[in-house]
Amino acid sequence: MIWNGIGRAVWVLVGFVLAGVMSLLVVVTLGLERFTQEMSRQGRADGMLDLLWLIATNAPALLKLSAAMTIVPALLAAVIGEIARIRSALYYILAGGLALAAVPFLIAFSQSGTATAPPAVVWQVLATAGFAGGFVYWLIAGRSA
């Protein structure tokens, strides 16, 4: 009985970490693609240098803030799914998308006290990454909740 609980906790942890890795990969690849499209549309060749400079100068603060803000909604979705013993792939996919789509609101609210809507491109990239992460979590741990 106790070994089953420990084994389940390990699978949940592994599933959560791999779902986070998948979400990060989708954010980076799809985000860079959308960024490159936008820079090309605007006719700016120096846009990538601007992005790299922004990341280099703000990386520590961005990582701390985004890590704290992204893990809470995703963890909440996983905990609700595990406690309620939800085995539906649709739940985990939608919950992952909503969890990452909530991140811009949480970051804006924590910085200014008001929730401002980000551009549509940000929503698309984060929701797609959340959908992918939710699917990976369901494949590893959610199917046997």
Secondary structure, 3 states (H helix, E strand, C coil): CHHHHHHHHHHHHHHHHHHHHHHHHHHHHHHHHHHHHHHHHHCCCCHHHHHHHHHHHHHHHHHHHHHHHHHHHHHHHHHHHHHCCCCCHHHHHHHHHHHHHCHHHHHHHHHHCCCCCCCHHHHHHHHHHHHHHHHHHHHHCHHHC
